[in-house]
Amino acid sequence: MLRAIKKSDLKAFPAKAQDVCRIEGGNNNPFLKEERLVEEYLKEIEPRYNASMQKIRDDKIDQAAIRAIAGFVVYVIVCSPTGGRLHSKPLEQRLLMEAKKLEAAGVLDNAPEALDNKKLSELVEQGIVRFDVDPKYPQAIGIDDFHSRISVFGNSRWEILLNDQKSGAYFTSDYPVAIETFDTNTPINRIVPLAPDVAVRIIPNKSLKGRNSDLTFAGFTTARKEQRPRSVMEFNRRLVQCAEDMVFFSQQQDWITNSVAKNRFFRIEPVTYPFVQDGKKGLLVSHRIQRREPGKG
């Protein structure tokens, strides 16, 4: 049994994993020739997870363990509902950019008189019209790029964050890949709870972008770090902020509800930064933890 609490209404309840961690048909993707292709990738991950955790605890991380854990992180980023939301919004911004290009070229006509003959871009920016990107489309792109993403994470630096649980265990959530951000030139760190006593911080190597995949993980480096109570509290605070709605924990303690309540109005949001390079306009996409107004989606 898990213990769960929802950020949206602070209701707490016991739950079985299959009741709260599963979406019927969630791995189906109509944009792929093989709709359930990701299931083939999961065969490399799920059966090896427990053994990989033991290798991490024993400080005997090998190629199989790196592949399983990196694959788990990639799967969450690509295939979770939060991943679909985060990767759909930038595509909507790109569609708006393309609409403006077509308008400037005189290819795209204005709207009819009923909509005041406005340009499509004006209607979008005023909220009258919106682009509706199917989240399965960016998911398909991510699945198609699955192994190269595993290669980037698996050839980067990992900090194994060990917690003796004397001051509380690590939380997890419906999006258990919290982020640490710095600036637009620095890749996002991912901090992931793997068990109540073990988490990992993945610090991506930005020089790997665009390189061929290396699933031998020759570039992998690691360090083990015992966490103090304050570090565990900070980890859990960030994880709550990055959760979509549900936070899970292993032991009921009074302070947990207060911690969730303080951080419930934050979540990860996609952010875009327009840029011009060689005379061409583009969008730099990143993610940030942002506060939302209470009552808004």
N, C-alpha and C positions, 0 to 999 in steps of 0.2 A: 504493500500500500504506500502511496505517496500522500503527502499533505500539500494542499494547494490553497492559494489565495489569489483572488482576482484584483487587478489594479483598478478596474472600472467601478467596482462597488464594495471592495474590501470584504467580500464574502469568502469565508474559509470553509474547506470541506475535505474529507478524505477521498481519495480516488485511486482507481487502478490505472496503470499506465496505458492499457489499451483503450480506456474510456476518454482520455484527454490528450493522447499523443498520436492519434491516428485520424486520417481523413480518408474516407472511402474514395478510391480511385485517384488519390492524390498524386500517384506516380505516373498516371496516364498522361501522355502529351501528344495531341493530334498533329503538332507541327513536326514531329519526327517520323521517319519512315518506319521505325520500330517504336511504337507508342510507349512501351514499357522498357526502353533501353536502359534506363537508370537502374532497373532491378538487376541487370547483369553486373553493373558496377558495385551494387550493394553486396553482392556475393563475395567481393574482396574485402568488405568492411565488417558487416554485422557478425559473421561467425568468428572473426578474429578479435573482436573488441575486448572481451574479458581477458584473453591471453595477453593482449597488448597492454592492458592496464597492469597486469602483474609484472610484466617486463619493465614498465615505467617505475613501479614501486621498488623493484629490485635493482634499479639502475642498470638494466641490461637491454636498452632500447636497440632494436635491430631494424632492418629494412622493412620487414613485415609489419612491425608495430608502427613505424612512421607512416607507412601507406594506409593502414587502417585508421589511425587517428586523423591524419590529414584528410583522408577521404570522408570521414564523418563530418569534419568542419566544412568541407566543400559542399557536401550534401545539404547541410542545414542552410548555408548561404544561398544555394541555388534553388532548392526545392521546397523550402518552408513557405507558408503563406506570407510571412514577413519579407522573405527574399523576393517573392513575386511583387509585393507592393513597392519595395525599394528600387527594384530594377525596372518597373513600369513607368514611374514618374519621369525619369530622364528621357525615355523614349517619347513621351508626350512633349517634352521641351524640344526635342529634335524635330518632331513633326511641325511644331510651330515655326522653327527656323526655316524648314523647307517651304512652308506655306508663304513666308515672307519673301523667300527667294523667287518663288513662282509669281508672286504679286509684282515684285520689282521687274521681272522679265515680261510682264504683261500676259502671262500664260493663264493665270487664274482670274476668272471674272469675279466682280463684286456680287454680294448677296442680292436677292430680289428686293423690290420696294418694301415689302412687308417687314424686312429687316433693315430698312433705311439705307439700302445700297451700300452697306458697310463691307469692308474687307473681312475675309475669314479670320485673319490675325487679330483684327479689332474685336470680333465677336468672341474669339477665344479668350483674349485678355480681359474682356468685360464679363466673362462667365456666362454668356448667353449660349455659346456652343462649347463643347469640350471634346477632346480626343479621348477615346476609350480604348486603351491598350489592353489586350488580353494578357494577363500575367503568365499564361502558359507560353507565350512567345519568348520573353526573355529567359524563362526557365529552359526552353529548348536550346537557346544559345549557350546557356551555362552547361547543360548536359553534354552538348556537342564539344565543349571545351573542358570537360571534366578532368581528364588526365593532365592537361597542361596546368590547371589550377592546383592539382595535387602536387605537381612537380615544384611549383613556386613555393608552396607552404613547406613541402618536405625538404627543400634545399635551403631553407632559411634557419634563423636562430630560434630555438625554443627555450623558454625558461619554465622548468617544472616547479610549480608552486605547491609545496607540501604543507598540509595543515593537520596538526595533531588533534583538532576538534575540541580541545579543552575550552576554547572560547566560542565555540559554534562551528557548524559545518558549512561548507559551500552550498549556496542555493543553486538551483537550475531553473529553467523557464521554458516557455513555448518558443523562444528564440535564444538558445543558450550560446550565443557568440557575441559577447559584448565587445565594444570597440574603444580604443584609445586613439585620439586624433591629435595632430600637431599642426601642420601647415599643409598647403596644397602640394608641396614638393616632397612630402614625407609620406610613405605608405601607412595605411591604417594598421595598428596592432590589433590582433584578435586575442581576447582572453576568454578561455572556454573551460567551464567546470566539467571534468570527466568523471568525478565521483565526489562524495562528500569530503574526502580528504585529499584529493588531487585535482589540480587545474593546470592549464598550460597557457602561457603567453607566447603567441607566434609573432615574431618580428620579421616581416617580409623583407627579403633582399630585393630592392628595386632594380638592381642590375640584371635580374633574371627576366625582366619583361621583354617579350619578343623572342627569347631564346628557345631552342628546341627543348622538349621535355626530357628530363633525366630522372627516371624512376628507380635508379640505383641510389639516389639521394647522396651523392658524393659531397654536396655542399652543406650537408646537415651539421649543425653544431648545437650544443645544449649546455645548460647549467641548471643545477638544482638549488632551490632557494626555500629555506624554512620560513614560513610566514608568521609574523607576529599578529596578535589579536587585532590591532588597528588595520593591518593590511587585509585581513580577512573581512573586516567590516567594510572597508573601502571596495573590495572586490564585490561583495554582495550588493552594496549600494549601486554600483555601476551596472551590475547584472539586472537589478530591478528596473533601473531606468531604461535599459535596452530591451526588456521583455515587451512583447506585444500586449499581452493582458495577464496571462497566468504565470505565477511564480510558484515553484515547487521546493519543498524542503523535507528533511528527513525526521526532524524532531520538533514538536510543538513547544515554542517558548513565547512568553508574553511580548517580548520586544520586537518580534518579527512583524506583527501587524503594524506597529508604530513605524518601523523602518520602511515597509511598503507604502504606508500612507504618506510619508514625507517625500517619496520619489515617484509616486504613481502618475503624475502628470507629465513625465518625461518619456520620450521614446526616440528611436533612431529615425531620422528623416534624410531623404536624399537631397543633396544640394548641388547646384550647377553653377559653373563659373564660365561665362563666355570669354573666348580669346580669339585673336587673329594671328595666324601664322602663314607667312608667305602669301599674304593677301587673301587667305581663305579663313572664313569664320568657323569656329568649332565650339564645343562645350566640354569643359573639364568636369567630370562627375565625381563626387565624393559623398561621404555620409557623415552626419554630425548628430550628437545627442542634443535634442532641443526640447524646451518646455512648451507644452500646449495649454491653451486656455481650458479650464474645467468645462465639461459638457460638450466639447468639440471632439469629432472623430479622430 
